[in-house]
Amino acid sequence: MPKENPAADKFVKAVGRRIFELRRKAQLTQALLAEQIDVSTPYQARVEGGTENLTLKTLHKYALAFGVRPHQLLLTPRSTKVKTGRPRSKRSTAR
């Protein structure tokens, strides 16, 4: 049974959060990004949730999709707070 490694777990979560930030900045849904880099949508959700350990090849695919260098995916995310649910619509609610 593998030993627990809290530092590594924290790192995986930070990378997932950074990918989430870049995806939102690019205005992509999880499904669209997953299709673009040829992974499943559930895999994409696990990556952003910090429970999926990426390979270097997949990390490279993300970098290409976002137009950044791979090391930029390893930068500290701006926020560790994860918002759940769908983003609010940009439509005005005034009638």
C-alpha positions, 0 to 999 in steps of 0.5 A, spaced: 500 500 500 502 506 497 504 511 503 500 518 504 504 524 501 500 530 503 505 535 500 504 531 493 497 531 494 497 538 495 501 539 489 496 535 485 490 539 487 494 546 486 496 544 479 488 542 478 486 549 480 491 552 476 488 548 470 481 550 472 483 558 472 486 557 465 480 554 463 475 559 465 480 565 463 479 561 456 472 561 457 471 553 455 467 548 459 470 542 461 467 538 456 470 543 450 477 542 453 476 535 454 474 534 447 480 539 445 485 535 448 482 528 447 481 526 454 474 524 457 470 529 461 470 525 468 477 525 467 477 533 466 473 534 472 478 529 476 484 533 474 481 540 476 478 537 483 485 535 484 484 527 484 487 525 478 495 525 477 497 528 470 502 525 466 507 529 463 504 528 456 497 530 458 500 536 462 503 538 455 497 538 452 494 542 457 499 547 455 498 547 448 491 548 449 492 554 453 497 557 449 502 557 455 509 554 456 508 547 461 511 550 467 506 555 467 501 550 469 505 549 475 505 556 478 501 557 484 494 558 483 491 565 485 485 562 489 485 555 492 477 556 493 473 552 489 467 554 486 462 549 485 456 549 480 455 552 474 457 559 473 452 565 473 449 567 466 451 573 463 444 575 461 441 581 465 436 579 469 432 586 469 426 586 464 
